[in-house]
Amino acid sequence: MKNSPIIIDSDGWLNHIKHHPSPNFDDRPSDTSIDLLVIHNISLPPEQFGDNYILDFFTNQLDATAHPYFKEIADMTVSAHVLIRRDGEIIQLVSFNKRAWHAGQSNFNGQERCNDFSIGIELEGSDTQIFTEDQYHSLITITQILLNNYSELTPDRITGHSDISPGRKTDPGDFFDWKRYKNQL
């Protein structure tokens, strides 16, 4: 990432980063503009970092017997476009051209079904811990690339999962520094 610029190819994939394709996506509705960025957090098991359980979860490979919490979620089919690990590693799971299944029941400014018109970025983290410097650096880098590639996506159309699914979701949580993030865009 440091030596070559990251770009989005015509198929909606970032170059120079790891790809770990998820089967959990489908086509966006025709004539849909990508104009919303949703920030999430995830840790599996909760509050634990550094393993491959998140990737297993997003690719329907999560072993329900590996942790008691996994029994509750192992049958879910969800994904995000991008995962940013604690060390800043960027992993793309779904093409930006496709609809990832990250937002669920959601509403942004009266527009329902946010998956249709959004990009979802997951930060490896939780609602109760700060995010790393490396994660902010990678998130800012990816956000700037997205803002440069999708003209209808603007800084005021970047939101948290909790904002589009209030009462149902809490991420990215109180420890996500929105002011810092938006000031660096």
N, C-alpha and C positions, 0 to 999 in steps of 0.2 A: 504494500500500500504506500510506503514512503517513497519508493523510487519511481513509480509510474502512476499517472493520474488514473483514478477510477472513473469509468464511464458506464453508462447503461447502453447495452447493445440493442439492436432492433427487435430482439426477442424478449426484451424486458429484464435481462440479467446483467448484474454488475460484473465487470471483468476484474481480474487481479484479487479476487477473494474466493473463499471456499464456498462451494455449492453443495447443499445437502437436500435434494428435492423431496418435497412432501407430496403425497397423493391427495392431500386435503385442500383442493381448490377446484374452481370451475370457471367458466367464462363470465366476464362481466356482462351486464345487459348492454345491448348495442347502443351506440351513441352516448355512452357514459363517459364523462370527464373524470379524471383522477384529480380531486381537488380537496382532499382531506388527508392529514397524517395523524395517526393515532399511536400514542406512546403507551406501552404496557410494561409490566414487569412480571417475571416468572422465576420461581425456584422450585426444583423438584429433587428430593422431598422439600417441603416448605422450609425456608431459611437455610438451605444447604446449597453449596455451589461447587462447580468444578468437575462434574461428572457428565455423562452423556444422556441422562434421563430426559432432559428437555428435548433433545433431538429424537430420542426414541418415542416420546409422547407425540411430537409433531409428525412422525412418520408411521404411527400406529404399531410401534414395536415395543411399547412399554410393558415390561414384565410385571403383572399385577401382584406377583408374590415377592417382589424385591423390597417392598416397603408397605406397611399397612395403609398408608394414604393412597397408594396407587390403585387399590381395589375400587376406590370411589371414582377414579378418572380414567382407568385403562380403556374403557370402551368409547370414550369421547373421540370425535374426529374433528380436530382443530388444527390451525396452523397460523403462521404469520409470514409476512414477506421476508423479514430479516430478524435474526437474533444477534444481539451484541453481548458477548461474554464479558465476564469481570475483567479480563486482561485486555479488552478492547477488540478481540477478534470478531470480525464480521462474517456471519454465515447467512447466505441467502437460501431460503427454503422454497419460495414461490416467485415466479416471474411477476414483475410489476404489471404486466399486461393482463394478468389473471386475477380473479377474486380469491384472496385468501380468506380463510374462515377464522377471523380473529376477534371480531367485535360482537357477534351474537346479536341479540335483540338490542337495538341501539337507535339513537336519534340525535342528530346534530342540527341545531337551528330549525327544527321542524321537519327535517328530511330524515326519513326512517331508512333502515337497512344500510347502515354505514359501510358494510363490506362491499357494497356495489361500487362505491366511488372513493374508497380510501385505500391507503397503504398502512399496514400495521408493522410496527417495529417493537420487538420484545427486548427488554434489557434483562439480563440475568441479574435478578435482585429480588427485593421484597419491600413491603410497605414500611418495614421497621429498621432498615439499614441504609446508610448512604451509598450512593453509586460511586464508582471509581473515576479517577481522572481519565484513565484510558477509555472508559465507556463514554464519557462526555465528549472526548476528542472524536471518537468514531461516530457517535450520534450526530455531532455537528457536521462532520465531513459528509455523511450520508444525507443529512437533511439539506445541506447546500446543493448537493448533486440533484436531489429530487426537486428542489425549488427551481433550479436551472433547467430542468427537463420537462416540468409540468407547469405550464404558464398559469393555470387556474389554481394551483397550490400556492398559497401565500402564508406568511408567518401567522396571520390571524386565523388560519384554518389548520392549525396544529393544536391538538388537544389530547387529553388523557382519556384512557378507557373509562375512568370514573365519571368523566364529564358527559360521555355519550350513553352511559348505562348507570345513572345514579341510583343508589340503593342496591344495585346488583353487583357492582364492581368498585374497587377502591384503588386500583393501580393507575398510575405509577406510584402513588402514595405521597405522604407528606415529606419524605426525605428526597424527593426529586426536586432539584433546584431549577424551577421554571425560569426565574429571572436570569440566572447565569446562562442557561441554555439559550434563551431567546436573545439575550444581549450579544451573544457570540455569532449569531446567524448573519 
